[in-house]
Amino acid sequence: RRDSGVEPRDRADILIDRARSRTDLNKIDLARADLLEATQLAPKNPFGWLLLASAERRAGNLTGSESAIKEALRLAPDDPEIAREASLIAASEVE
């Protein structure tokens, strides 16, 4: 559902906030759907990619998590949250 008059970047921020809430409620599939849309609307927002990477990891989709974290790292290479998630994804690959 598209809200008329809402800029894509603002809609992406709303979706990211909702995805955080859905993740907290362990509704990972719903969070993933929000984050996939958010990253399409605002592809230069590293935090959308970060949260998508985390959601994909939690859902067991390591390929998706790797792809998303690479994009987050490209956009914000010095962000400690992104580095932490990259470490978690790397550790998941070893298991």
DSSP file (Angstrom, degrees, kcal/mol; ACC not computed):
  #  RESIDUE AA STRUCTURE BP1 BP2  ACC     N-H-->O    O-->H-N    N-H-->O    O-->H-N    TCO  KAPPA ALPHA  PHI   PSI    X-CA   Y-CA   Z-CA
    1    1 A R              0   0    0      0, 0.0     2,-0.4     0, 0.0     0, 0.0   0.000 360.0 360.0 360.0 127.0    0.0    0.0    0.0
    2    2 A R        -     0   0    0      0, 0.0     2,-0.6     0, 0.0     0, 0.0  -0.841 360.0-142.1-101.0 133.3    1.4    3.3   -1.0
    3    3 A D    >   -     0   0    0     -2,-0.4     3,-1.5     3,-0.1     8,-0.1  -0.853  24.7-127.7 -93.5 119.0    0.6    6.5    0.9
    4    4 A S  T 3  S+     0   0    0     -2,-0.6     3,-0.1     1,-0.2    -1,-0.0  -0.377  90.3  24.9 -67.4 143.4    0.2    9.4   -1.5
    5    5 A G  T 3  S+     0   0    0      1,-0.3     2,-0.6    -2,-0.1    -1,-0.2   0.388  90.3 119.9  87.2  -4.3    2.2   12.4   -0.7
    6    6 A V    <   -     0   0    0     -3,-1.5    -1,-0.3     4,-0.0    -3,-0.1  -0.843  64.5-126.0 -98.0 124.9    4.9   10.5    1.2
    7    7 A E     >  -     0   0    0     -2,-0.6     4,-2.7     1,-0.1     5,-0.2  -0.344  21.2-117.3 -64.7 147.1    8.4   10.8   -0.2
    8    8 A P  H  > S+     0   0    0      0, 0.0     4,-2.5     0, 0.0     5,-0.1   0.884 115.3  51.3 -54.7 -41.1   10.1    7.5   -1.0
    9    9 A R  H  > S+     0   0    0      2,-0.2     4,-2.0     1,-0.2     5,-0.1   0.893 111.2  48.0 -65.4 -38.5   12.9    8.2    1.5
   10   10 A D  H  > S+     0   0    0      2,-0.2     4,-2.1     1,-0.2    -1,-0.2   0.903 111.2  50.2 -67.8 -40.2   10.3    9.0    4.2
   11   11 A R  H  X S+     0   0    0     -4,-2.7     4,-2.6     1,-0.2    -2,-0.2   0.904 108.5  53.6 -63.3 -39.8    8.4    5.9    3.4
   12   12 A A  H  X S+     0   0    0     -4,-2.5     4,-2.6    -5,-0.2    -2,-0.2   0.916 107.5  50.5 -60.4 -43.0   11.7    3.9    3.7
   13   13 A D  H  X S+     0   0    0     -4,-2.0     4,-2.3     2,-0.2    -1,-0.2   0.898 110.5  49.6 -61.8 -40.2   12.3    5.4    7.2
   14   14 A I  H  X S+     0   0    0     -4,-2.1     4,-2.4     2,-0.2    -2,-0.2   0.921 111.7  48.5 -64.0 -43.9    8.8    4.4    8.2
   15   15 A L  H  X S+     0   0    0     -4,-2.6     4,-2.6     2,-0.2    -2,-0.2   0.891 110.3  51.6 -64.1 -39.6    9.3    0.8    6.9
   16   16 A I  H  X S+     0   0    0     -4,-2.6     4,-2.1     2,-0.2    -2,-0.2   0.921 110.7  48.1 -63.7 -44.0   12.7    0.6    8.7
   17   17 A D  H  X S+     0   0    0     -4,-2.3     4,-1.8     1,-0.2    -2,-0.2   0.921 113.1  47.8 -61.7 -43.2   11.1    1.6   12.0
   18   18 A R  H  X S+     0   0    0     -4,-2.4     4,-2.7     1,-0.2    -2,-0.2   0.891 109.1  54.1 -65.4 -38.2    8.3   -0.9   11.5
   19   19 A A  H  X S+     0   0    0     -4,-2.6     4,-2.6     2,-0.2    -1,-0.2   0.888 105.1  53.9 -63.4 -38.6   10.8   -3.6   10.6
   20   20 A R  H  X S+     0   0    0     -4,-2.1     4,-2.3     2,-0.2    -1,-0.2   0.933 111.1  46.0 -59.5 -44.9   12.6   -2.9   13.9
   21   21 A S  H  X S+     0   0    0     -4,-1.8     4,-1.5     1,-0.2    -2,-0.2   0.916 112.5  49.8 -63.8 -43.0    9.4   -3.4   15.8
   22   22 A R  H  <>S+     0   0    0     -4,-2.7     5,-3.4     1,-0.2    -1,-0.2   0.872 109.7  51.6 -65.4 -36.0    8.5   -6.5   13.9
   23   23 A T  H ><5S+     0   0    0     -4,-2.6     3,-1.9     3,-0.2    -1,-0.2   0.920 106.8  53.3 -64.7 -43.3   12.0   -7.9   14.6
   24   24 A D  H 3<5S+     0   0    0     -4,-2.3    -1,-0.2     1,-0.3    -2,-0.2   0.828 109.7  48.9 -59.5 -31.4   11.6   -7.2   18.3
   25   25 A L  T 3<5S-     0   0    0     -4,-1.5    -1,-0.3    -5,-0.1    -2,-0.2   0.338 118.8-115.1 -89.1   6.1    8.3   -9.2   18.1
   26   26 A N  T < 5S+     0   0    0     -3,-1.9     2,-0.8     1,-0.2    -3,-0.2   0.800  73.0 138.0  62.3  32.2   10.2  -12.0   16.2
   27   27 A K     >< +     0   0    0     -5,-3.4     4,-2.2     1,-0.2     3,-0.2  -0.592  19.3 161.0-101.2  67.3    8.1  -11.4   13.1
   28   28 A I  H  >  +     0   0    0     -2,-0.8     4,-2.9     1,-0.2     5,-0.2   0.856  65.4  54.6 -63.9 -40.6   11.2  -11.8   10.9
   29   29 A D  H  > S+     0   0    0      1,-0.2     4,-1.9     2,-0.2    -1,-0.2   0.906 111.3  45.7 -62.7 -40.0    9.3  -12.5    7.6
   30   30 A L  H  > S+     0   0    0      2,-0.2     4,-2.1    -3,-0.2    -1,-0.2   0.893 112.7  50.8 -68.3 -38.9    7.3   -9.3    8.0
   31   31 A A  H  X S+     0   0    0     -4,-2.2     4,-2.6     1,-0.2    -2,-0.2   0.921 108.6  52.3 -62.8 -43.8   10.4   -7.4    8.9
   32   32 A R  H  X S+     0   0    0     -4,-2.9     4,-2.7     1,-0.2     5,-0.2   0.912 107.7  51.4 -59.1 -43.7   12.2   -8.8    5.8
   33   33 A A  H  X S+     0   0    0     -4,-1.9     4,-1.9     1,-0.2    -1,-0.2   0.923 111.5  47.4 -61.1 -44.1    9.4   -7.7    3.5
   34   34 A D  H  X S+     0   0    0     -4,-2.1     4,-2.6     1,-0.2    -1,-0.2   0.914 113.8  47.8 -61.5 -42.2    9.5   -4.2    5.0
   35   35 A L  H  X S+     0   0    0     -4,-2.6     4,-2.5     2,-0.2    -2,-0.2   0.844 107.0  55.2 -73.1 -33.6   13.3   -4.0    4.6
   36   36 A L  H  X S+     0   0    0     -4,-2.7     4,-1.1    -5,-0.2    -1,-0.2   0.925 113.3  42.9 -61.9 -43.0   13.3   -5.3    1.1
   37   37 A E  H  X S+     0   0    0     -4,-1.9     4,-2.3    -5,-0.2     3,-0.3   0.917 112.8  52.9 -67.6 -42.5   10.9   -2.5    0.1
   38   38 A A  H  X S+     0   0    0     -4,-2.6     4,-2.6     1,-0.2    -2,-0.2   0.895 107.5  50.7 -61.6 -40.7   12.9    0.1    2.2
   39   39 A T  H  < S+     0   0    0     -4,-2.5    -1,-0.2     1,-0.2    -2,-0.2   0.780 110.4  50.5 -71.3 -24.4   16.2   -0.8    0.5
   40   40 A Q  H  < S+     0   0    0     -4,-1.1    -2,-0.2    -3,-0.3    -1,-0.2   0.887 114.8  43.2 -73.5 -40.2   14.5   -0.4   -2.9
   41   41 A L  H  < S+     0   0    0     -4,-2.3    -2,-0.2     1,-0.3    -3,-0.2   0.845 132.3  20.6 -73.8 -34.7   13.1    3.0   -1.9
   42   42 A A    ><  +     0   0    0     -4,-2.6     3,-1.9    -5,-0.2    -1,-0.3  -0.603  67.8 167.3-135.7  72.0   16.3    4.3   -0.3
   43   43 A P  T 3  S+     0   0    0      0, 0.0    -1,-0.1     0, 0.0    -4,-0.1   0.638  75.6  59.6 -67.0 -12.7   19.2    2.2   -1.6
   44   44 A K  T 3  S+     0   0    0      4,-0.0     3,-0.1    31,-0.0    -5,-0.1   0.366  77.8 102.4 -95.9   5.7   21.8    4.6   -0.2
   45   45 A N    X>  -     0   0    0     -3,-1.9     4,-1.2     1,-0.2     3,-0.7  -0.793  55.2-165.5 -89.9 107.2   20.6    4.2    3.4
   46   46 A P  H 3> S+     0   0    0      0, 0.0     4,-2.4     0, 0.0    -1,-0.2   0.779  83.4  61.2 -65.6 -24.9   23.1    1.8    5.0
   47   47 A F  H 3> S+     0   0    0      2,-0.2     4,-2.4     1,-0.2     5,-0.2   0.809  98.9  55.0 -76.3 -27.9   20.9    1.1    8.0
   48   48 A G  H <> S+     0   0    0     -3,-0.7     4,-2.0     2,-0.2    -1,-0.2   0.915 112.0  45.1 -63.1 -42.8   18.2   -0.4    5.9
   49   49 A W  H  X S+     0   0    0     -4,-1.2     4,-2.7     2,-0.2    -2,-0.2   0.891 111.5  53.3 -67.2 -40.0   20.8   -2.8    4.5
   50   50 A L  H  X S+     0   0    0     -4,-2.4     4,-2.2     2,-0.2    -2,-0.2   0.946 111.6  44.0 -59.2 -49.8   22.2   -3.5    8.0
   51   51 A L  H  X S+     0   0    0     -4,-2.4     4,-2.6     1,-0.2    -1,-0.2   0.863 112.5  52.8 -66.6 -35.1   18.7   -4.4    9.3
   52   52 A L  H  X S+     0   0    0     -4,-2.0     4,-2.9     2,-0.2     5,-0.2   0.924 108.4  51.0 -64.5 -42.6   18.0   -6.5    6.2
   53   53 A A  H  X S+     0   0    0     -4,-2.7     4,-2.3     1,-0.2    -2,-0.2   0.919 112.1  47.1 -58.8 -43.8   21.3   -8.4    6.7
   54   54 A S  H  X S+     0   0    0     -4,-2.2     4,-2.6     2,-0.2    -2,-0.2   0.920 112.8  48.2 -64.6 -44.8   20.4   -9.1   10.3
   55   55 A A  H  X S+     0   0    0     -4,-2.6     4,-1.7     1,-0.2    -2,-0.2   0.912 112.0  49.5 -63.4 -42.3   16.9  -10.2    9.4
   56   56 A E  H  <>S+     0   0    0     -4,-2.9     5,-2.7     2,-0.2     4,-0.4   0.910 111.3  49.8 -63.6 -41.3   18.2  -12.5    6.6
   57   57 A R  H ><5S+     0   0    0     -4,-2.3     3,-1.4    -5,-0.2    -2,-0.2   0.935 110.5  49.5 -61.5 -45.8   20.8  -14.0    9.1
   58   58 A R  H 3<5S+     0   0    0     -4,-2.6    -1,-0.2     1,-0.3    -2,-0.2   0.804 109.8  52.1 -64.7 -28.4   18.1  -14.6   11.7
   59   59 A A  T 3<5S-     0   0    0     -4,-1.7    -1,-0.3    -5,-0.2    -2,-0.2   0.505 119.6-111.2 -85.0  -3.9   15.9  -16.3    9.0
   60   60 A G  T < 5S+     0   0    0     -3,-1.4     2,-1.2    -4,-0.4    -3,-0.2   0.601  76.6 132.7  86.3  11.5   18.8  -18.5    8.0
   61   61 A N     >< +     0   0    0     -5,-2.7     4,-2.3    -6,-0.2    -1,-0.2  -0.706  22.9 169.1 -96.8  83.2   19.4  -17.0    4.6
   62   62 A L  H  > S+     0   0    0     -2,-1.2     4,-2.7     1,-0.2     5,-0.2   0.851  74.6  55.8 -67.1 -34.3   23.2  -16.5    4.7
   63   63 A T  H  > S+     0   0    0      2,-0.2     4,-2.1     1,-0.2    -1,-0.2   0.940 111.3  44.3 -61.8 -45.8   23.4  -15.6    1.0
   64   64 A G  H  > S+     0   0    0      1,-0.2     4,-2.3     2,-0.2    -2,-0.2   0.888 113.6  50.4 -64.7 -39.7   20.9  -12.8    1.5
   65   65 A S  H  X S+     0   0    0     -4,-2.3     4,-2.5     2,-0.2     5,-0.2   0.904 110.1  49.9 -67.1 -40.2   22.6  -11.6    4.7
   66   66 A E  H  X S+     0   0    0     -4,-2.7     4,-2.1     2,-0.2    -2,-0.2   0.924 111.5  48.6 -62.6 -44.6   26.0  -11.6    3.0
   67   67 A S  H  X S+     0   0    0     -4,-2.1     4,-1.6    -5,-0.2    -2,-0.2   0.925 114.3  45.4 -61.8 -45.8   24.7   -9.6    0.1
   68   68 A A  H  X S+     0   0    0     -4,-2.3     4,-2.2     1,-0.2    -2,-0.2   0.897 112.2  50.1 -67.7 -40.6   22.9   -7.0    2.3
   69   69 A I  H  X S+     0   0    0     -4,-2.5     4,-2.8     1,-0.2    -1,-0.2   0.861 106.5  56.4 -70.2 -32.7   25.9   -6.6    4.7
   70   70 A K  H  X S+     0   0    0     -4,-2.1     4,-2.0    -5,-0.2    -1,-0.2   0.909 109.2  46.7 -61.2 -41.0   28.3   -6.0    1.7
   71   71 A E  H  X S+     0   0    0     -4,-1.6     4,-2.0     2,-0.2    -2,-0.2   0.914 111.9  50.2 -68.0 -41.5   26.1   -3.2    0.6
   72   72 A A  H  X S+     0   0    0     -4,-2.2     4,-2.4     1,-0.2    -2,-0.2   0.919 111.7  48.7 -60.9 -43.6   25.9   -1.7    4.1
   73   73 A L  H  < S+     0   0    0     -4,-2.8    -1,-0.2     1,-0.2    -2,-0.2   0.865 108.9  53.4 -64.9 -36.4   29.7   -1.9    4.4
   74   74 A R  H  < S+     0   0    0     -4,-2.0    -1,-0.2    -5,-0.2    -2,-0.2   0.895 114.9  41.0 -64.1 -39.4   30.1   -0.2    1.0
   75   75 A L  H  < S+     0   0    0     -4,-2.0    -2,-0.2     1,-0.2    -1,-0.2   0.816 135.2  15.5 -80.0 -31.8   27.9    2.6    2.1
   76   76 A A    ><  +     0   0    0     -4,-2.4     3,-1.6    -5,-0.2    -1,-0.2  -0.560  67.4 169.5-143.4  72.5   29.2    3.0    5.7
   77   77 A P  T 3  S+     0   0    0      0, 0.0    -1,-0.1     0, 0.0    -4,-0.1   0.703  78.3  47.7 -64.7 -20.7   32.5    1.2    6.0
   78   78 A D  T 3  S+     0   0    0     -5,-0.0    -5,-0.1     4,-0.0     3,-0.0   0.346  78.1 121.0-102.7   6.8   33.4    2.6    9.4
   79   79 A D    <>  -     0   0    0     -3,-1.6     4,-2.1     1,-0.2     5,-0.2  -0.583  53.1-151.8 -75.7 124.3   30.1    2.0   11.2
   80   80 A P  H  > S+     0   0    0      0, 0.0     4,-2.3     0, 0.0    -1,-0.2   0.833  93.7  54.9 -67.3 -32.2   30.6   -0.2   14.3
   81   81 A E  H  > S+     0   0    0      2,-0.2     4,-2.2     1,-0.2     5,-0.2   0.908 109.8  47.0 -65.4 -40.1   27.1   -1.7   14.1
   82   82 A I  H  > S+     0   0    0      2,-0.2     4,-2.4     1,-0.2    -1,-0.2   0.909 111.3  51.1 -67.7 -41.7   27.6   -2.8   10.6
   83   83 A A  H  X S+     0   0    0     -4,-2.1     4,-1.9     2,-0.2    -2,-0.2   0.893 109.4  51.5 -61.6 -39.8   31.0   -4.2   11.5
   84   84 A R  H  X S+     0   0    0     -4,-2.3     4,-2.1     2,-0.2    -2,-0.2   0.927 110.5  47.3 -63.5 -45.3   29.4   -6.2   14.3
   85   85 A E  H  X S+     0   0    0     -4,-2.2     4,-2.5     1,-0.2    -2,-0.2   0.893 108.7  55.1 -64.6 -38.4   26.7   -7.6   12.1
   86   86 A A  H  X S+     0   0    0     -4,-2.4     4,-2.4     1,-0.2    -1,-0.2   0.894 108.1  50.0 -60.2 -39.0   29.3   -8.6    9.5
   87   87 A S  H  X S+     0   0    0     -4,-1.9     4,-2.4     2,-0.2    -1,-0.2   0.898 109.6  50.3 -65.5 -41.0   31.2  -10.5   12.3
   88   88 A L  H  X S+     0   0    0     -4,-2.1     4,-1.9     2,-0.2    -2,-0.2   0.897 111.3  48.7 -64.2 -40.0   28.0  -12.3   13.3
   89   89 A I  H  X S+     0   0    0     -4,-2.5     4,-1.5     2,-0.2    -2,-0.2   0.926 110.9  50.1 -66.2 -43.6   27.3  -13.3    9.7
   90   90 A A  H  X S+     0   0    0     -4,-2.4     4,-0.9     1,-0.2    -2,-0.2   0.902 110.8  49.9 -61.2 -40.4   30.9  -14.5    9.3
   91   91 A A  H  X S+     0   0    0     -4,-2.4     4,-1.2     1,-0.2     3,-0.4   0.853 106.3  56.3 -66.1 -34.5   30.5  -16.6   12.5
   92   92 A S  H  < S+     0   0    0     -4,-1.9    -1,-0.2     1,-0.2    -2,-0.2   0.831 101.5  57.5 -66.2 -31.8   27.2  -18.0   11.1
   93   93 A E  H  < S+     0   0    0     -4,-1.5    -1,-0.2     1,-0.2    -2,-0.2   0.825 104.2  52.5 -67.7 -30.3   29.0  -19.3    8.0
   94   94 A V  H  <        0   0    0     -4,-0.9    -1,-0.2    -3,-0.4    -2,-0.2   0.822 360.0 360.0 -75.1 -32.5   31.4  -21.3   10.2
   95   95 A E     <        0   0    0     -4,-1.2    -1,-0.2    -3,-0.0    -2,-0.1   0.486 360.0 360.0 -64.6 360.0   28.7  -23.1   12.2
